[in-house]
Amino acid sequence: MLRTSLLACSLFVFIAPSPAADFDLYYLGGQSNMEGFGRVDELPDELSGELSGVFIFQSTPKKDQVAATGDGIWAVFRPGHGTGFRCEQGMNRYSDRFGLEVSLAHALKKKHPDRNIAIIKYARNGSSIASQAAANWGCWEPDFNATDGEHRDINQYDHFLATVRHAFADTDLDDDGEPDRLVPKGIAWMQGESDATNEATSQQYEANLKRLVDLFRAALRVDDLPVVIGRISDSGNAPEGTVWKHGEAVRAAQQTVAEHDVNAVLVTSTDEYDYSDPWHYDSTGYVDLGRKFAEAFDQFSK
C-alpha cells in the first residue's frame, strides 16, 4: 500500500507542468529615431554581439493599408534591429543600423542580471499620430480609415496590435520546451517629429499622445504601465534654422503628458545629441538615449 502511494506521488511530480519562466517585457514604438540610424560598426565592444537572457521580437515596418500580419520571431538579442531590419519567411534579416534598444537592453540586464528580459519592437520611419501628417509614411490614429482599398482600415496601430498578438502567441520564447510568460514592465515611445510639421497636428499632439498611451496600456492589459517618452529635438540643419517648424509645440505637449501621468517620464537628453543627418541622431546619441530610457524605467522597477 505504501509502495503504491509513493509511486503515485512520484508519477504526479513527473507529469506536473514546469513552472513558467517570467520575462520582463518592454514595448518600443515610434518613428525613425526609434527605428534607429546608429551604425552597428560604431558600437563599442561591450554592446556588440548577442546578449544572453534577453530576447527580442520585431516585425517588419509596413505602410498603412497593408495587411497587418505582425510577422516576427523571438530571437536572442543582438544589434541590427535598426532601420532596414526585416523579418521575412520566419527569418530575421538584420540591418547595419541600431537604435536605442541596444544600450537599453544591456542596461536593463546589467541592473537586473537575475531577470529575463523581452523586447517587442514595432516602429516606422516618418509615422505620425495624426492622420493629417501621415503623408505616405502612415499614422497611429486607431480610427483612421482610407477612402478605399482592400485594407483601407489598417494603420500603424493595427500593425502594433498584430505584432503584439503574434509575440504573445509564442509561449516558449527561448525554445527550451518549457512555457514562458511575458510580464509587461514598460512602454518606450520616441516619436513626434512628423506631427511637428504643421500647426494643426502639433496642437493636437497632447490629446493624441495621451489617448495612444492609454490604448497601448489597454493592449498590454496593464492600466498603469510605466511609459518613457523621448522628447523630440531639432538639428537646426535647415535653411529656415529649424527642421521641425512646430517642434516646440510638440515638445510642450510631451512635457504636459508626462507631468500629468504619474506613471510617465520624459527623457530630455536628446537636446545634447549630435546628428548624422538633419533628422537622426548619431551612433553616440542612440547609445546614450537607450541608457537614459533604462534609467527612467528603473524609477518604476520593483
BELGI-V352694 format. One record per residue. N is the residue number from 1. PHI is phi in whole degrees, 0 to 359 (* if undefined). OMEGA is omega in degrees with one decimal (999 if undefined). D_LAST is the distance of its C-alpha to the last C-alpha in whole Angstrom. Layout:
n:N phi:PHI omega:OMEGA d_last:D_LAST
n:N phi:PHI omega:OMEGA d_last:D_LAST
This chain:
n:1 phi:* omega:178.9 d_last:48
n:2 phi:297 omega:178.8 d_last:46
n:3 phi:301 omega:-178.9 d_last:46
n:4 phi:296 omega:-179.8 d_last:45
n:5 phi:295 omega:179.5 d_last:42
n:6 phi:295 omega:179.1 d_last:41
n:7 phi:296 omega:179.4 d_last:41
n:8 phi:297 omega:178.7 d_last:40
n:9 phi:296 omega:-179.9 d_last:37
n:10 phi:297 omega:179.5 d_last:37
n:11 phi:295 omega:179.9 d_last:37
n:12 phi:297 omega:179.3 d_last:34
n:13 phi:296 omega:-176.5 d_last:32
n:14 phi:292 omega:-173.9 d_last:33
n:15 phi:266 omega:179.9 d_last:33
n:16 phi:296 omega:-178.8 d_last:30
n:17 phi:294 omega:178.8 d_last:27
n:18 phi:291 omega:178.6 d_last:25
n:19 phi:295 omega:-178.8 d_last:21
n:20 phi:291 omega:173.0 d_last:19
n:21 phi:271 omega:-179.0 d_last:17
n:22 phi:274 omega:175.4 d_last:14
n:23 phi:238 omega:171.8 d_last:14
n:24 phi:294 omega:-173.6 d_last:11
n:25 phi:253 omega:175.4 d_last:14
n:26 phi:234 omega:174.7 d_last:15
n:27 phi:259 omega:178.8 d_last:18
n:28 phi:244 omega:-178.5 d_last:20
n:29 phi:218 omega:177.5 d_last:23
n:30 phi:143 omega:179.9 d_last:26
n:31 phi:242 omega:-164.8 d_last:29
n:32 phi:297 omega:179.2 d_last:31
n:33 phi:283 omega:165.6 d_last:29
n:34 phi:267 omega:174.0 d_last:26
n:35 phi:306 omega:174.0 d_last:28
n:36 phi:104 omega:178.7 d_last:29
n:37 phi:242 omega:174.0 d_last:32
n:38 phi:292 omega:-178.7 d_last:31
n:39 phi:261 omega:-177.6 d_last:33
n:40 phi:303 omega:-177.9 d_last:32
n:41 phi:287 omega:175.2 d_last:35
n:42 phi:256 omega:177.6 d_last:34
n:43 phi:289 omega:173.1 d_last:30
n:44 phi:293 omega:-175.3 d_last:30
n:45 phi:305 omega:-175.4 d_last:30
n:46 phi:290 omega:177.9 d_last:26
n:47 phi:251 omega:-179.4 d_last:25
n:48 phi:265 omega:175.8 d_last:28
n:49 phi:80 omega:-179.3 d_last:28
n:50 phi:287 omega:179.8 d_last:26
n:51 phi:240 omega:-177.3 d_last:23
n:52 phi:298 omega:177.8 d_last:22
n:53 phi:86 omega:178.6 d_last:19
n:54 phi:234 omega:178.7 d_last:19
n:55 phi:237 omega:-179.0 d_last:21
n:56 phi:224 omega:175.6 d_last:22
n:57 phi:236 omega:179.9 d_last:24
n:58 phi:228 omega:176.5 d_last:26
n:59 phi:257 omega:-177.6 d_last:29
n:60 phi:293 omega:175.9 d_last:32
n:61 phi:298 omega:-177.8 d_last:32
n:62 phi:226 omega:176.2 d_last:35
n:63 phi:289 omega:167.0 d_last:37
n:64 phi:295 omega:177.1 d_last:38
n:65 phi:62 omega:171.9 d_last:40
n:66 phi:237 omega:-176.3 d_last:39
n:67 phi:311 omega:-179.4 d_last:38
n:68 phi:273 omega:-177.4 d_last:34
n:69 phi:264 omega:179.4 d_last:34
n:70 phi:62 omega:-176.2 d_last:31
n:71 phi:296 omega:178.0 d_last:32
n:72 phi:185 omega:177.4 d_last:29
n:73 phi:221 omega:171.6 d_last:28
n:74 phi:283 omega:-179.5 d_last:25
n:75 phi:216 omega:175.0 d_last:26
n:76 phi:301 omega:-175.5 d_last:24
n:77 phi:294 omega:174.3 d_last:23
n:78 phi:202 omega:177.1 d_last:26
n:79 phi:296 omega:-179.8 d_last:28
n:80 phi:117 omega:179.9 d_last:30
n:81 phi:260 omega:176.7 d_last:28
n:82 phi:275 omega:-178.3 d_last:30
n:83 phi:303 omega:-175.9 d_last:33
n:84 phi:98 omega:176.8 d_last:35
n:85 phi:295 omega:175.8 d_last:33
n:86 phi:219 omega:168.1 d_last:34
n:87 phi:241 omega:-175.3 d_last:33
n:88 phi:229 omega:177.2 d_last:37
n:89 phi:51 omega:176.1 d_last:38
n:90 phi:74 omega:179.4 d_last:35
n:91 phi:228 omega:175.0 d_last:35
n:92 phi:281 omega:173.9 d_last:33
n:93 phi:252 omega:-173.4 d_last:35
n:94 phi:286 omega:178.0 d_last:33
n:95 phi:260 omega:176.5 d_last:34
n:96 phi:264 omega:-179.1 d_last:35
n:97 phi:238 omega:177.7 d_last:32
n:98 phi:217 omega:176.4 d_last:29
n:99 phi:236 omega:-176.6 d_last:26
n:100 phi:295 omega:-176.9 d_last:23
n:101 phi:298 omega:-175.2 d_last:21
n:102 phi:293 omega:-178.6 d_last:22
n:103 phi:290 omega:174.6 d_last:21
n:104 phi:299 omega:-178.6 d_last:18
n:105 phi:299 omega:-179.5 d_last:17
n:106 phi:296 omega:-179.1 d_last:18
n:107 phi:293 omega:178.4 d_last:16
n:108 phi:297 omega:-179.0 d_last:13
n:109 phi:291 omega:178.6 d_last:14
n:110 phi:294 omega:-180.0 d_last:15
n:111 phi:289 omega:-177.0 d_last:12
n:112 phi:231 omega:-175.2 d_last:10
n:113 phi:296 omega:-178.8 d_last:14
n:114 phi:272 omega:-177.6 d_last:13
n:115 phi:254 omega:169.8 d_last:12
n:116 phi:274 omega:-178.7 d_last:14
n:117 phi:242 omega:175.8 d_last:14
n:118 phi:230 omega:179.9 d_last:17
n:119 phi:235 omega:169.4 d_last:18
n:120 phi:251 omega:-179.3 d_last:21
n:121 phi:235 omega:168.1 d_last:23
n:122 phi:216 omega:178.3 d_last:26
n:123 phi:215 omega:179.9 d_last:27
n:124 phi:219 omega:177.9 d_last:31
n:125 phi:309 omega:171.7 d_last:33
n:126 phi:76 omega:-175.1 d_last:35
n:127 phi:289 omega:177.7 d_last:33
n:128 phi:248 omega:168.4 d_last:33
n:129 phi:276 omega:-179.7 d_last:31
n:130 phi:289 omega:-178.7 d_last:35
n:131 phi:292 omega:-178.8 d_last:37
n:132 phi:294 omega:-178.0 d_last:40
n:133 phi:256 omega:-171.4 d_last:39
n:134 phi:288 omega:-174.5 d_last:38
n:135 phi:50 omega:179.1 d_last:41
n:136 phi:262 omega:-172.8 d_last:41
n:137 phi:265 omega:179.4 d_last:38
n:138 phi:110 omega:-179.9 d_last:36
n:139 phi:228 omega:-179.6 d_last:34
n:140 phi:262 omega:179.0 d_last:31
n:141 phi:294 omega:-173.4 d_last:32
n:142 phi:301 omega:-175.9 d_last:32
n:143 phi:265 omega:-178.8 d_last:35
n:144 phi:293 omega:174.9 d_last:37
n:145 phi:226 omega:173.6 d_last:40
n:146 phi:286 omega:-177.1 d_last:43
n:147 phi:285 omega:-179.9 d_last:47
n:148 phi:203 omega:179.6 d_last:48
n:149 phi:106 omega:-177.1 d_last:47
n:150 phi:299 omega:-177.6 d_last:45
n:151 phi:245 omega:-173.1 d_last:42
n:152 phi:294 omega:-178.6 d_last:42
n:153 phi:263 omega:-177.9 d_last:39
n:154 phi:265 omega:177.7 d_last:37
n:155 phi:222 omega:-175.8 d_last:35
n:156 phi:295 omega:176.9 d_last:31
n:157 phi:296 omega:176.2 d_last:29
n:158 phi:295 omega:177.5 d_last:31
n:159 phi:295 omega:174.5 d_last:30
n:160 phi:300 omega:-179.2 d_last:27
n:161 phi:300 omega:-180.0 d_last:27
n:162 phi:295 omega:178.6 d_last:29
n:163 phi:297 omega:179.8 d_last:27
n:164 phi:297 omega:-179.5 d_last:24
n:165 phi:300 omega:179.9 d_last:26
n:166 phi:290 omega:178.8 d_last:27
n:167 phi:296 omega:-179.5 d_last:24
n:168 phi:286 omega:-178.3 d_last:23
n:169 phi:292 omega:177.9 d_last:26
n:170 phi:273 omega:-176.0 d_last:26
n:171 phi:265 omega:176.8 d_last:24
n:172 phi:224 omega:-172.9 d_last:24
n:173 phi:302 omega:-172.8 d_last:23
n:174 phi:265 omega:175.9 d_last:24
n:175 phi:54 omega:178.3 d_last:27
n:176 phi:260 omega:178.0 d_last:27
n:177 phi:84 omega:179.9 d_last:28
n:178 phi:243 omega:-176.7 d_last:25
n:179 phi:292 omega:176.5 d_last:23
n:180 phi:238 omega:-179.9 d_last:20
n:181 phi:229 omega:177.2 d_last:17
n:182 phi:270 omega:-179.3 d_last:16
n:183 phi:243 omega:-177.0 d_last:12
n:184 phi:304 omega:-179.2 d_last:13
n:185 phi:239 omega:-178.6 d_last:10
n:186 phi:181 omega:177.0 d_last:12
n:187 phi:238 omega:175.8 d_last:16
n:188 phi:249 omega:-175.0 d_last:18
n:189 phi:232 omega:178.0 d_last:21
n:190 phi:231 omega:-172.6 d_last:24
n:191 phi:190 omega:174.7 d_last:27
n:192 phi:138 omega:-177.9 d_last:30
n:193 phi:300 omega:-177.7 d_last:33
n:194 phi:294 omega:178.3 d_last:35
n:195 phi:286 omega:179.9 d_last:34
n:196 phi:269 omega:-177.2 d_last:36
n:197 phi:277 omega:175.5 d_last:39
n:198 phi:215 omega:-171.9 d_last:41
n:199 phi:296 omega:-175.6 d_last:41
n:200 phi:299 omega:-177.4 d_last:40
n:201 phi:289 omega:177.1 d_last:37
n:202 phi:292 omega:179.1 d_last:35
n:203 phi:287 omega:178.6 d_last:36
n:204 phi:276 omega:-167.1 d_last:34
n:205 phi:297 omega:-178.6 d_last:31
n:206 phi:302 omega:-179.6 d_last:29
n:207 phi:295 omega:-178.8 d_last:30
n:208 phi:295 omega:-179.5 d_last:30
n:209 phi:293 omega:178.9 d_last:26
n:210 phi:301 omega:-179.9 d_last:25
n:211 phi:297 omega:-177.9 d_last:26
n:212 phi:294 omega:177.0 d_last:25
n:213 phi:301 omega:178.8 d_last:21
n:214 phi:298 omega:179.3 d_last:22
n:215 phi:290 omega:174.3 d_last:24
n:216 phi:300 omega:179.5 d_last:21
n:217 phi:300 omega:179.6 d_last:18
n:218 phi:297 omega:179.9 d_last:21
n:219 phi:296 omega:179.9 d_last:22
n:220 phi:267 omega:171.9 d_last:18
n:221 phi:62 omega:173.8 d_last:18
n:222 phi:223 omega:-172.2 d_last:15
n:223 phi:297 omega:-176.0 d_last:17
n:224 phi:252 omega:-177.5 d_last:14
n:225 phi:301 omega:179.9 d_last:13
n:226 phi:301 omega:179.0 d_last:12
n:227 phi:232 omega:174.4 d_last:15
n:228 phi:247 omega:-176.8 d_last:16
n:229 phi:249 omega:175.1 d_last:20
n:230 phi:271 omega:-179.5 d_last:22
n:231 phi:286 omega:178.7 d_last:25
n:232 phi:291 omega:177.9 d_last:29
n:233 phi:223 omega:-174.6 d_last:31
n:234 phi:225 omega:-180.0 d_last:35
n:235 phi:286 omega:-175.4 d_last:37
n:236 phi:74 omega:-176.7 d_last:40
n:237 phi:272 omega:179.6 d_last:42
n:238 phi:205 omega:-179.5 d_last:44
n:239 phi:305 omega:-178.5 d_last:48
n:240 phi:281 omega:-178.3 d_last:46
n:241 phi:100 omega:175.2 d_last:44
n:242 phi:225 omega:178.1 d_last:41
n:243 phi:280 omega:-175.9 d_last:40
n:244 phi:255 omega:-172.0 d_last:38
n:245 phi:304 omega:-177.8 d_last:40
n:246 phi:244 omega:-178.5 d_last:38
n:247 phi:298 omega:-178.1 d_last:35
n:248 phi:297 omega:178.4 d_last:34
n:249 phi:294 omega:178.1 d_last:34
n:250 phi:292 omega:178.0 d_last:31
n:251 phi:300 omega:178.4 d_last:30
n:252 phi:296 omega:178.6 d_last:30
n:253 phi:295 omega:177.7 d_last:29
n:254 phi:299 omega:178.0 d_last:26
n:255 phi:299 omega:-178.6 d_last:25
n:256 phi:296 omega:178.8 d_last:26
n:257 phi:301 omega:-179.1 d_last:23
n:258 phi:294 omega:-178.6 d_last:21
n:259 phi:292 omega:-176.5 d_last:22
n:260 phi:264 omega:179.9 d_last:22
n:261 phi:237 omega:-174.9 d_last:19
n:262 phi:294 omega:-179.8 d_last:16
n:263 phi:248 omega:177.5 d_last:14
n:264 phi:230 omega:178.2 d_last:16
n:265 phi:226 omega:178.0 d_last:16
n:266 phi:256 omega:175.6 d_last:20
n:267 phi:267 omega:-173.1 d_last:20
n:268 phi:246 omega:-176.5 d_last:24
n:269 phi:292 omega:-177.3 d_last:25
n:270 phi:300 omega:178.8 d_last:27
n:271 phi:297 omega:-174.7 d_last:30
n:272 phi:267 omega:-170.0 d_last:30
n:273 phi:274 omega:169.0 d_last:31
n:274 phi:273 omega:-175.0 d_last:34
n:275 phi:241 omega:174.3 d_last:35
n:276 phi:268 omega:176.8 d_last:37
n:277 phi:199 omega:-176.7 d_last:39
n:278 phi:298 omega:-171.2 d_last:39
n:279 phi:244 omega:-168.1 d_last:36
n:280 phi:234 omega:179.9 d_last:33
n:281 phi:292 omega:174.3 d_last:32
n:282 phi:275 omega:-175.2 d_last:33
n:283 phi:301 omega:179.9 d_last:31
n:284 phi:299 omega:178.6 d_last:30
n:285 phi:296 omega:179.5 d_last:28
n:286 phi:295 omega:177.9 d_last:26
n:287 phi:297 omega:179.3 d_last:25
n:288 phi:293 omega:-178.1 d_last:24
n:289 phi:299 omega:178.2 d_last:22
n:290 phi:298 omega:178.4 d_last:20
n:291 phi:293 omega:178.3 d_last:19
n:292 phi:294 omega:176.0 d_last:18
n:293 phi:297 omega:179.3 d_last:16
n:294 phi:297 omega:177.9 d_last:14
n:295 phi:298 omega:179.1 d_last:14
n:296 phi:294 omega:178.0 d_last:13
n:297 phi:298 omega:-177.8 d_last:10
n:298 phi:297 omega:177.3 d_last:9
n:299 phi:296 omega:-177.0 d_last:9
n:300 phi:254 omega:-173.6 d_last:7
n:301 phi:292 omega:-179.5 d_last:4
n:302 phi:237 omega:999 d_last:0
